[in-house]
Each structure stands twice: as structure tokens, then as C-alpha cells.
Amino acid sequence: MLSNIFLGIAHGAFQEAIEFAQTQGRPWFNSGVKQVTDDPYILHRVGELSAEIRAAAALTESTATQLQFAWKRGDDLTITERGELALEIAAAKVITSRVGPARLFTLELSAEPYEYPY
């Protein structure tokens, strides 16, 4: 499934974003902390992204199990079951594509040095 590719990209991008934030990032000017690793805004975003990736992985695994079951049923699979499986596959594809690099880019942006404009 294409979802597995998207998920692999999301995992890799997440690790790279964390490394980038830790090595090149600075805390948000108004966070009240000195280290980016203590920045509550960054920590919140990392937690959200981690949860989203885990949820996408769980959905992908469930969908793969359903696909395997359907494959074993072969010609005995009903039209309704085929349609339901197609919806599950589409949902996994949508969710995994949304947790990929475009979403993780916000973590890298938030770790960029930012100066208050006033």
C-alpha cells in the first residue's frame, strides 16, 4: 500500500525535524526558556506529531490486515466488502499523506531563529 511509503517518509522526516530542532533551533522568544528542548511550544508540537504518526501507523496496520483478509477471500469477497476495503485504504492513504514532510515542516519552521519584529 502507498500508505506504508508515506508512513516511512513521515517517520524519517520526524526524526530529521527533531534533530534539526535540537541542533539548530532556538526557543520561541516568548516561551520563557533558554533551550529549545525546554520550549513548551516545540514540545507540544513534537507530541502532536508523534501522536499523529502513531495513529497513522495504527490505521495503516489495521488496513493492511483487512487487505490480507480480503486477499485470502478472493472471489468470495462481496461487492460491499470490496467497497468498504477501498474506503479503508483511501482513509489510510489520506491520513498518512497528511503526517508527512509538509506537516513536519512546521516543526522545523518553529525551530528557526525568530526575532520579535517590533
SULCORLIN-V683540 format. One record per pair of residues at least 12 apart in sequence whose C-alpha atoms are under 10 Angstrom apart, sorted by sequence separation. I is the first residue (numbers start at 1). J is the second residue. D is the distance in Angstrom with one decimal. If there is no record, write none. Layout:
I|J|D / I|J|D
This chain:
24|36|9.1 / 25|37|9.0 / 26|38|10.0 / 27|39|5.5 / 28|40|9.1 / 70|82|7.9 / 22|35|8.9 / 23|36|9.1 / 26|39|8.6 / 27|40|8.8 / 28|41|7.6 / 22|36|6.6 / 23|37|9.8 / 27|41|8.4 / 28|42|8.3 / 21|36|7.2 / 22|37|6.5 / 27|42|7.7 / 67|82|9.5 / 70|85|8.0 / 21|37|8.1 / 26|42|9.8 / 25|42|9.8 / 66|84|9.9 / 67|85|7.0 / 18|37|9.7 / 66|85|7.1 / 67|86|9.2 / 21|42|8.5 / 64|85|9.8 / 67|88|9.1 / 63|85|7.8 / 66|88|8.6 / 67|89|8.3 / 63|86|9.6 / 66|89|9.2 / 18|42|9.6 / 63|87|9.7 / 64|88|9.4 / 63|88|6.1 / 64|89|8.3 / 62|88|8.9 / 63|89|6.2 / 62|89|9.8 / 63|90|9.6 / 18|46|7.8 / 60|88|8.9 / 63|91|9.0 / 64|92|9.5 / 17|46|9.2 / 59|88|8.5 / 60|89|8.1 / 63|92|7.1 / 59|89|9.2 / 62|92|9.2 / 63|93|10.0 / 60|91|9.0 / 61|92|9.2 / 14|46|8.6 / 59|91|8.4 / 60|92|5.6 / 59|92|6.0 / 60|93|8.2 / 58|92|9.4 / 59|93|9.5 / 14|49|7.9 / 56|91|9.6 / 57|92|8.8 / 60|95|9.0 / 14|50|8.0 / 56|92|7.0 / 59|95|8.4 / 60|96|7.9 / 55|92|10.0 / 56|93|9.1 / 59|96|8.8 / 56|94|9.4 / 57|95|9.4 / 10|49|9.5 / 11|50|9.1 / 14|53|8.8 / 56|95|6.0 / 57|96|7.8 / 10|50|9.9 / 55|95|8.8 / 56|96|5.5 / 55|96|9.1 / 56|97|9.2 / 10|52|10.0 / 11|53|7.4 / 53|95|9.0 / 56|98|9.2 / 10|53|7.1 / 11|54|9.5 / 52|95|8.7 / 53|96|7.6 / 56|99|7.7 / 52|96|8.9 / 55|99|9.8 / 8|53|9.9 / 53|98|9.4 / 54|99|9.8 / 7|53|7.4 / 10|56|9.7 / 11|57|9.7 / 52|98|9.1 / 53|99|6.2 / 7|54|9.5 / 10|57|10.0 / 52|99|6.6 / 53|100|8.5 / 7|56|7.3 / 8|57|9.5 / 50|99|9.4 / 6|56|9.6 / 7|57|6.8 / 49|99|7.4 / 6|57|10.0 / 49|100|9.7 / 4|56|9.6 / 3|56|8.7 / 4|57|8.3 / 7|60|8.4 / 3|57|8.8 / 49|103|8.2 / 49|104|7.4 / 3|59|9.5 / 4|60|7.0 / 3|60|6.5 / 4|61|8.9 / 2|60|9.7 / 3|61|9.6 / 46|104|9.1 / 49|107|8.8 / 1|60|8.6 / 45|104|9.3 / 3|63|9.5 / 4|64|9.3 / 3|64|9.5 / 45|106|8.6 / 46|107|7.3 / 1|63|9.2 / 45|107|6.7 / 1|64|7.7 / 43|107|9.8 / 42|107|7.2 / 45|110|9.0 / 1|67|9.4 / 41|107|9.8 / 42|108|9.5 / 42|110|7.1 / 41|110|8.5 / 42|111|7.4 / 41|111|9.8 / 39|111|9.7 / 36|110|10.0 / 37|111|10.0 / 36|111|7.5 / 25|107|9.9 / 28|110|7.5 / 25|108|8.0 / 27|110|8.4 / 28|111|7.7 / 17|101|9.2 / 24|108|9.4 / 25|109|9.0 / 26|110|8.7 / 27|111|6.8 / 28|112|8.8 / 29|113|8.9 / 7|92|9.7 / 14|99|9.2 / 16|101|10.0 / 25|110|8.0 / 26|111|5.8 / 27|112|8.5 / 28|113|7.9 / 29|114|7.1 / 3|89|8.1 / 6|92|9.7 / 7|93|9.2 / 10|96|7.8 / 13|99|9.6 / 14|100|8.2 / 18|104|9.5 / 21|107|7.6 / 22|108|10.0 / 25|111|4.3 / 26|112|6.5 / 27|113|7.8 / 28|114|6.9 / 29|115|7.0 / 30|116|8.9 / 2|89|9.1 / 3|90|8.9 / 6|93|7.8 / 9|96|9.3 / 10|97|8.3 / 13|100|7.1 / 14|101|7.8 / 17|104|6.8 / 20|107|9.2 / 21|108|6.2 / 24|111|7.4 / 25|112|5.3 / 26|113|5.6 / 27|114|8.6 / 28|115|8.6 / 29|116|7.1 / 1|89|7.9 / 2|90|9.8 / 3|91|9.4 / 4|92|9.1 / 5|93|9.6 / 6|94|9.5 / 7|95|9.3 / 8|96|9.3 / 9|97|9.1 / 10|98|9.0 / 11|99|9.1 / 12|100|9.1 / 13|101|5.8 / 16|104|9.3 / 17|105|7.5 / 20|108|6.8 / 21|109|8.9 / 23|111|9.5 / 24|112|7.3 / 25|113|6.3 / 26|114|7.9 / 28|116|9.4 / 3|92|6.1 / 4|93|8.6 / 6|95|9.2 / 7|96|5.6 / 10|99|6.0 / 11|100|8.0 / 12|101|8.9 / 13|102|9.4 / 14|103|9.5 / 15|104|9.7 / 17|106|9.1 / 18|107|7.9 / 19|108|9.5 / 21|110|8.3 / 22|111|8.2 / 24|113|8.4 / 25|114|9.5 / 2|92|8.9 / 3|93|4.8 / 6|96|5.6 / 7|97|7.6 / 9|99|9.0 / 10|100|4.2 / 11|101|9.3 / 13|103|9.5 / 14|104|6.3 / 17|107|6.5 / 18|108|7.9 / 21|111|5.1 / 1|92|9.1 / 2|93|6.6 / 3|94|8.2 / 5|96|8.7 / 6|97|5.6 / 7|98|9.7 / 9|100|6.2 / 10|101|6.1 / 13|104|6.8 / 14|105|9.1 / 17|108|5.6 / 20|111|7.8 / 21|112|7.7 / 1|93|8.2 / 3|95|8.3 / 4|96|8.0 / 5|97|9.2 / 6|98|8.7 / 7|99|7.7 / 8|100|8.7 / 9|101|7.2 / 10|102|9.3 / 13|105|8.6 / 16|108|9.0 / 17|109|9.4 / 20|112|9.2 / 3|96|5.7 / 4|97|9.8 / 6|99|8.1 / 7|100|7.1 / 10|103|8.9 / 11|104|9.9 / 14|107|8.8 / 18|111|9.2 / 2|96|8.9 / 3|97|7.3 / 6|100|6.4 / 10|104|7.8 / 14|108|9.6 / 17|111|8.9 / 2|97|9.2 / 5|100|9.9 / 6|101|9.1
